[in-house]
Every structure is written in C-alpha cells, then in structure tokens.
Amino acid sequence: MSLPTLQTAGIHHITAFARNPQENVDFYAGVLGLRLVKKTINFDAPEVYHLYFGDQAGSPGTIITFFPWPNSRKGRIGGGQVGVTTYVVPPDSLGFWENRLRSFGISVMKAARFSEQYLQFSDNEGLRLELVEREAGRSSEWSFGGVPADKAIKGFGGAVLFSVNPQQTIQVLEKVLGLAKVGEDVGYARYRAEGEIGNLIDVPLAGIGWGDGGAGTVHHIAWRAKDFTEHEEWRSAVERNGLKPTPVIDRQYFNAIYFREGGGILFEIATDPPGFAHDEAPDALGEKLMLPEWFEPNRAAIEAGLLPIQVRALEGKQS
C-alpha cells in the first residue's frame, strides 16, 4: 500500500441494525439522552426507518444510526464488525452514568485499557457500548430526559474493531486512513486520528471469528471527509491502495463511498457537509419523517407501513 496523502479526522458515524423502532428511540434518546436528529427511511428498503441520533446538531463524530427492522433476525457480534462503540463523556461523570444505567436495569461492567477506565454495557438489542471520560471534545449542548448537558455524551470516543485479520485492518488504518499508532496494551493496538472526538480506534491483536449480521450488530463504520473535493480524493486513494470503493452515493446529508477492508469490516467514507439541517430547521431536527424527493410521491404509503414512534422521557427505577 502507498503512503497516505490524506488523514481522516476520525469517525463520522456508525450504523447498526435493530428491531423495534420505539425501543430503539427509547434507549438512545430516553436512556442515553441523545437527540433524534433525523427520522428518514432506508433508501434501499423504504419500508424500514433510518434513525439518526447525535448531539444537538448531529455533528460528525456524534452520530449513531439504525435500521430498525421489526422482523429482522438476531445478529451475533464477531469478526468483520465494530465490536464495541465507544462514547466519550465529560470528566467526573461516569458515576452519574453508572447510577443512571443501573436505574434502568442495565447491567454494567468496568474495564481498563491504555490507562483509561471504561463503563461497558449493551443496548436493548445486545449492541455493545462503553463510556469513557475525556477532556477533549466540545461539550454537548443537548439536555434531555434527566441527562444534564454537563454530564451528556459528547459524541464518540472511538470504537473497538473486531477483525478476522488484524494486520490487514491495521494496514488500512495506517496506510489508507492516515491514523497513527499510539501503542499496545492488554492485547489491543491503539490508533489515533487527528480529530478531538471519534478519534481513538482499538484493534484486538488476536483475530476474531466471523460475526453474523442482524439486530444488535454494527453494519458499518464511516470515516470523515472534510468536503466533497476531499471525498473524491479519498475515493482515488482507496482505489490506488488496491481496495474496491463504490461510486460516490448521495445520502442527502452526506456523500458516501463504501469498501470492505481485509479484516472483513465494511468501511464508509462520508462527507461532513451538507449535514442534517439540509432539509429541516436546526430547532426542529428529527420531528418529521424526511424523504428524498424521489420518494415523496409515495409518502402516504410509506408512512402507513412504518410503526409510529415518539421521543419520550423515561423514568428509571430509583437505585
């Protein structure tokens, strides 16, 4: 592989599978306090929602997205996937989060790597998540459902990539995406992108057997391109390194290319612009089902086929 001429700032978004859309909204908005910034459909399967959760603006590096498919099979986390999605919270807030998660009956486990303490848990579908405290990154301005802004999730801290061939995955992180190696600890190698959030990627050094896609697993991880011009450069760089990127695809809120790296994980590179205020006012994000223009003539039929959802504050049990 050639030396990288570009460097990504880190994660743009992570997309996963779920089943029940209301339970998905309840967990990510009601429990984790994220903002539902976009309610749309899977452009390739318009009978399925595509839900986006992030900070107040849906900033790159904060966005987790879901395809909640009510009849989908249960997946199995394993190689070829993001194994753990890492969120970053402000210093001195893990205690708040441990109490909050336990109040909703969510089991938590503590772990440590690279001199950091992690609070690990799973969502309602079994998707693996963790929280870590860090100073870096802009604080959230969003407060919802009992999560004050000074404790709120800032965005992604990074991710743990489960690879069937770690050396191949590491080669792409370094030689294509331009991440720098930080070091190794407790069986992981760590790589750093240049951004302040979504920038630390851990890879278990032992290969992991293949996972099985379905509810409770990640479909793909997307990396940031700062603009449309750089995005075209990224596509050329990926192709130049012997990988096979898709053509550029317009996803309404970003342009995307996709390719599968040698460790089996589906990578995307997504543009920061135009963002989620492209078709809604910033103070009204996520309130209406947004459809691309080619689906508008079918709005009534699409809406009739989707289960109704609402963002609602939830009451945890007192611990």
N, C-alpha and C positions, 0 to 999 in steps of 0.2 A: 504493500500500500504506500501511496505517496504521502509526503508530509502534509499536514493540514494547512490550508491557507485561510481557513475560517475558524472561528471559535463560537460555539453557541453559548448564550448566557445561562442555559440550563433548561429545566423542564418548562414547556408551555402548558400542557395539560396531560391528564391521564384519563383514559376511557375504559370503563368496565361494564360488565353485564350484571343485571339484576332481574328480579321477577316482578314483585308487586310495586307499582309506581308510588302509591301513597305511603307504603312503608319506607321506600327509598327517600321520599321527601321528609318523612318524619325523622329518619335517622340523621340525614346530612344537614337539614335546616333545623329540625326540632331539638335534636340532641347535640350535634356539633356546632350549631349556631351559624352555619354558613348561609350565604344568600343564594336563593334560587335566582340566577341571573338570566337564564334563558330557558324557555319552555318551547321546544320545537319537536320535530319528528326525525326519525332516521330517514335520511333522504333516499336510501337504498331499500327501505322497508317502511313505507309511510304509515303502516298500521301500528307502529311502535314509537313511543315517545323517545326523544333525545333530550335529557335533562342536564343542565349545567349548573354547578354550584361553585361559588368562589367568594372573593372579598366583595366589597361594596360595588366595585366596577367590573368584576370578572377579569381582573388583571392577569396577564400572562404570569405563570408561576403559581397561581392560586386555584386553578380550575380543575375540578374532577367532574367527569361527565359519565352518564349512564344511559344504556339502552335497557329499560325495564320491560322485559318480555314476559307476560304473565304465565305462559305455558312453557317457558324455556327449561331445559334440563339443569340440574345442579352441576357445576364445574368442580374441578379438582386443581388446587394450586400446585404448580410444579415448574419444571424447566420450560423455557420458552415464554416466560411471563414476567411481569413485575410481581415479585413475591410479596413485598411489603411496601405500602405507600406511606411515606414519612411526612408528617405535618410539623411545622415549627410554631411554637407559642412563645410568648414573652418570658423572660426570666422570672422565677419565683411564681409560676402559675401551674406547675404540674400537680401540686397538692389540690388546687381547685378542680383540676380536670379529673384527678383520681376520685375525688368525692362525687363529682357530677356523674361520671360514668357509672360508678357503683350505685348511685341513687336510681339509675335506670335499669339496674340489674345486669349491667355489663361487666363481665369478668375482665380484670386487668392483670398484667404481669409486668414486672420490672426487669430491664435488661441493661447491659452496659457494653459499649464498644467505642473505641477511639476517645476515651476519657469523657464520654457523654452518657447521661442517664436517659433511658427511654421508658415510656409507658406504652405497653403494647396491648392491643385488643382487636376484636373483629367486629365488623358491622353486622347487621341483621341477616345478611346472606352468607357470612363467613369470610368476606374480603378482609385481608389482614392489614391493619393500620397501626401506626405508632405516633407518639408525640414526643418532641424533644424541645428543650428550652435553648434559645439562642438570642443574642443581642441583635444580630444582623437582620436587616429587613424592615421595611416600613410597617408600623403597627396598623392593625385593622381599624377602620372607622365604623365597622358594622357591629351593631349590638342587637341580639335577638334571643328571645326565649330564656332569659336568665343568664346569658353569657355576656358579661360586660366587655366593652371594647378593650379594656386594659388586660383582659385575660383571653381575648378571642384569638382564634387561629389566624396567623399572618398569611399563610399560604403553605406551599410545600417546603419541607426541609430538604427533600430529595426522594430517593427510592432505593430499594434493595432489588437488584436484578437477579432473577433465578435463571441461570444459563445452563444449557446442556453442554456447552463448550466455553468455559470462562475465558480462555485465552483469546478465542475469536471475538467474544464480546468486548473484552478489554482492548483489543486491537482497534475495533471500530470507535470506542470511546476516545482513545488517544489519537489515532491516525486520521479519523474522519471528522469527529465532532470537536476535537481540539481540547479535551479535558486533560488536566494534569494530575499525575499520581500524587496522592498525599502520603500514603503509607499502607502498612498492613497491620491488622490486629484481630485476634481471636478468629482467625480463619477467613477474614474478609480483606479485600483490597478496596481502598477508597480513592475516588477520583473527584476532582473539583472543576466545575465550570466557573465562568467569570462573573455570573450574577450574584445577587445577595440572597435570593431565595431559590428553592428548587435546584440547588447547585451542587449538592454533595451526593454522590452515587456510590453505593457499596455493592460489591460483587463477591459472593461466596467463592472462594478459590477452588472448592471441590465442585465438580459438575453435578447437576441435579437432574434426576429423571424427568421425562416429559410430563407436563401437566395436561389437563383436559379442559378445554374451554367450556364455559357455561356460567350460570349465575354464581356470583361470588368470586369471579376471577377477572383479571385485567385483560382487556383486548389489545391495547397498545399504549405506548408512551410516546408523547410528542415533545420535540425539542424546538427551541425558539430560533426563528429567523427574524431579524430586526425590521425588514421591509421586503417589498416584492422583488426589488432588484437583487438583494442578497439571497432571496429564496431561489431564484434562478441559478445563482452561483452555487448554492448548496446542491441543487439537483445535478449540476455538472460534476461537482466534487464527488458526490456519491457514486455516480456512474463511472467516473475516472478511477475509482478505487475498486472496480470490479463488482459492485453491487448493482441491483436492478431496481431503480426507483420507478414509481408510476409516473405518468404525466402529472402536471400540476392540476389539482382539483379545487374548484371554488366551493368552499364550505360556508359561504355567506359571511362568517365572522372572522375567517382567516382563509388563506390558501394553504393547501396541503400537498405533500408528496409522501409516499409510503415505501418502505423497503424492509425486508426481513434480514437481520444480521445473522452471522454464522452460529450464534448461540441459540437461535430459534425465536428471538423476541422480535415482534413487529414494531419497528420504529417509524415515527412520522416526523417530518419537519414542518412546522406551522409558522405562518407569519404573525407578528404581533398585531398589525393592522388588518382589517378596519376596526375590530373589537365589537363588543356587544351592544353599544349604543348606536350601532349602524342602523338599526331599524326600530328602536324604542328609545324613549327619553330615559336618561340615567336614573331618574327617580321612580321609573315605572318598570324597571327591568324584571322580566320573569312573570309579569302579571297576565299576559295574554299569550295564547298559542300563536307563535310566529311561524309562518310558512313561506318558503321561497315562492316567487311569483308563478312558477310553473305548476305549483300545487294549489294555488288559490281557487281555481275553478272547482276543485274537489273539497273545499273546506268543510262543507256541511257533512259529507260522508266521512271524512277523516275524523272530525270531532265526534261524530256519533259512534265511531268504533273505538275510541280511546276511553279508558276508565277516568272518571273525574278525579282530580287531585286538588289539594289545598295546602298552603303553607300554614302551619298552626303551631303555637307554643304548646309544649308538653310539660306535664308535671311529673317530676321524678319522685320516688318514694324518699322520705326523709331517712338519712342514714343515722 
